Amino acid sequence: MRGRGERGSVTVWMVLIVMVLTMVIGIAVDLSGQVNAKRRAGDVAAQAARVAGQQISPDAYLADGRSVELAVAKAKAAAVDYIEAAGMTGSARVESGTELVVQTETTYKPIFLSAAGIGDLTVTGSASIRVVRVADGKER
């Protein structure tokens, strides 16, 4: 038999449980959203690097018929154009005549955590490529 002091105690527990579950679900949704945004930033960086890697300097190849180098200005511009078309910001740098590194940056706007005062979260991605000449399945 219950005493008068216990009346409504189930309601308090239900409210607490609902609040905790809502918070856990909110964190899960926002964390998965941030992970997805980071994955997308990496994907965009990889595709921008691929596009930039297609910008080959004909002069290097024509000089000896073997050398392959990036057309630096064209490669950087192609990568940045791709990144901007994807709605992100980023940069590309050529580290040698055949190596290119692409960095991307975007923001994730939390859905549930914004109610707790957490603002936009910055996510980044990066990718690098190396341009090589391949003949008969072997690097030359």
C-alpha positions as CSV (number, residue, x, y, z in Angstrom):
1,M,0.0,0.0,0.0
2,R,1.3,3.5,-0.9
3,G,1.5,6.4,1.4
4,R,0.5,9.9,0.4
5,G,4.1,11.0,-0.1
6,E,4.7,8.7,-3.1
7,R,1.8,9.9,-5.2
8,G,3.1,11.1,-8.6
9,S,6.5,9.6,-8.2
10,V,6.1,7.6,-11.4
11,T,5.4,10.8,-13.3
12,V,8.7,12.4,-12.1
13,W,10.6,9.3,-13.2
14,M,8.9,9.2,-16.6
15,V,9.7,12.9,-17.2
16,L,13.4,12.3,-16.2
17,I,13.6,9.2,-18.4
18,V,12.1,11.0,-21.4
19,M,14.5,13.9,-20.9
20,V,17.5,11.6,-20.7
21,L,16.4,9.6,-23.8
22,T,15.8,12.8,-25.8
23,M,19.3,14.0,-24.9
24,V,20.9,10.7,-25.8
25,I,19.0,10.6,-29.1
26,G,20.0,14.2,-29.8
27,I,23.6,13.5,-29.2
28,A,23.5,10.4,-31.4
29,V,21.8,12.3,-34.3
30,D,24.2,15.3,-34.1
31,L,27.3,13.1,-33.7
32,S,26.3,11.0,-36.7
33,G,25.6,14.2,-38.7
34,Q,29.0,15.5,-37.8
35,V,30.7,12.2,-38.8
36,N,28.8,12.3,-42.1
37,A,29.9,15.9,-42.8
38,K,33.5,14.9,-42.1
39,R,33.2,12.0,-44.5
40,R,31.7,14.2,-47.2
41,A,34.5,16.7,-46.7
42,G,37.0,13.9,-47.2
43,D,35.1,12.7,-50.3
44,V,35.1,16.2,-51.8
45,A,38.8,16.6,-51.1
46,A,39.5,13.2,-52.8
47,Q,37.4,14.1,-55.9
48,A,39.0,17.6,-56.1
49,A,42.4,15.9,-56.0
50,R,41.3,13.5,-58.8
51,V,40.2,16.4,-60.9
52,A,43.4,18.3,-60.2
53,G,45.5,15.3,-61.0
54,Q,44.1,15.3,-64.6
55,Q,45.8,18.6,-65.2
56,I,49.0,17.3,-66.7
57,S,51.7,19.6,-68.1
58,P,52.3,18.7,-71.7
59,D,55.7,20.4,-71.7
60,A,57.2,18.0,-69.3
61,Y,56.0,15.0,-71.2
62,L,56.9,16.4,-74.6
63,A,60.5,17.2,-73.4
64,D,61.5,13.6,-73.0
65,G,58.4,11.4,-73.6
66,R,58.6,10.0,-70.0
67,S,58.2,12.8,-67.4
68,V,54.8,13.5,-66.0
69,E,54.2,16.7,-64.0
70,L,51.1,18.7,-63.0
71,A,50.3,22.0,-64.6
72,V,50.5,23.7,-61.2
73,A,48.2,26.7,-61.8
74,K,45.6,24.6,-63.7
75,A,45.7,21.8,-61.1
76,K,45.1,24.2,-58.2
77,A,42.4,26.1,-60.0
78,A,40.6,22.8,-60.9
79,A,40.7,21.6,-57.3
80,V,39.4,24.9,-55.8
81,D,36.7,25.1,-58.4
82,Y,35.5,21.6,-57.5
83,I,35.6,22.4,-53.8
84,E,33.6,25.6,-54.3
85,A,31.1,23.8,-56.5
86,A,30.5,21.4,-53.6
87,G,29.7,24.3,-51.3
88,M,32.9,24.1,-49.3
89,T,36.0,26.1,-48.9
90,G,39.5,24.7,-49.3
91,S,42.9,24.9,-50.9
92,A,45.2,22.9,-53.0
93,R,49.0,22.9,-53.0
94,V,51.5,21.1,-55.2
95,E,54.3,19.7,-53.0
96,S,56.5,18.6,-55.9
97,G,55.9,18.3,-59.6
98,T,53.8,15.2,-59.1
99,E,52.3,15.4,-55.7
100,L,49.2,17.4,-54.8
101,V,47.5,17.9,-51.4
102,V,43.9,19.1,-51.1
103,Q,42.3,20.5,-47.9
104,T,38.6,21.1,-47.5
105,E,36.6,22.8,-44.8
106,T,32.9,23.1,-44.1
107,T,30.5,23.5,-41.2
108,Y,28.0,21.2,-39.6
109,K,24.9,22.8,-38.0
110,P,23.8,20.7,-35.0
111,I,20.1,19.9,-34.9
112,F,19.5,19.0,-31.2
113,L,22.7,20.4,-29.6
114,S,22.0,23.9,-30.9
115,A,19.3,24.1,-28.3
116,A,22.0,23.6,-25.7
117,G,24.0,26.5,-27.1
118,I,26.4,24.5,-29.2
119,G,26.9,26.4,-32.5
120,D,28.2,25.4,-35.9
121,L,31.0,22.8,-35.9
122,T,33.9,23.0,-38.4
123,V,34.8,19.8,-40.1
124,T,37.7,19.2,-42.4
125,G,38.9,16.8,-45.0
126,S,42.1,16.2,-46.9
127,A,43.4,14.0,-49.7
128,S,46.6,13.7,-51.6
129,I,47.6,12.3,-54.9
130,R,50.7,11.5,-56.8
131,V,50.7,11.6,-60.6
132,V,52.7,8.8,-62.3
133,R,53.2,7.4,-65.7
134,V,52.1,3.8,-66.0
135,A,52.8,1.5,-68.9
136,D,51.8,-2.2,-69.0
137,G,50.6,-1.9,-65.4
138,K,53.9,-0.8,-64.1
139,E,55.0,2.7,-62.9
140,R,57.5,4.1,-65.4
